[in-house]
Amino acid sequence: MSTATLTATLTHTAALARLGHALSDTTRAGVLLALREEPAYPSDLADALGVSRQVMSNQLACLRGCGLVEAVPEGRRTRYRLADPHLAPALDELLHVVLYVEPGCCSGEGCTCA
């Protein structure tokens, strides 16, 4: 294996590990899935996901640390959005892969995954 390949592999591995860490928590995964639709305020995300504002603050800090979301100050409030426009379609594709691998995880008329 060449040095260039090894360097790229280590960089890619670290990036995927950050994404994996972000997705390893259901609240963080829910935040990412919500933000693929549109930016949101932490209080709205907390209400939508049924967690406290403190939990949401901690999860958003983690996602910022992973480089997946960014804070956009708006006066006295801060709105969050995905840090890169490539993330929304990538999350969509990842969701389709998961549903393909485990089709029974979401089925019926009430499913909003796809």
Secondary structure, 3 states (H helix, E strand, C coil): CCHHHHHHHHHHHHHHHHHHHHHCCHHHHHHHHHHCCCCECHHHHHHHHCCCHHHHHHHHHHHHHCCCEEEEEECCEEEEEECCCCHHHHHHHHHHHHHHHCHHHCCCCCCCCC
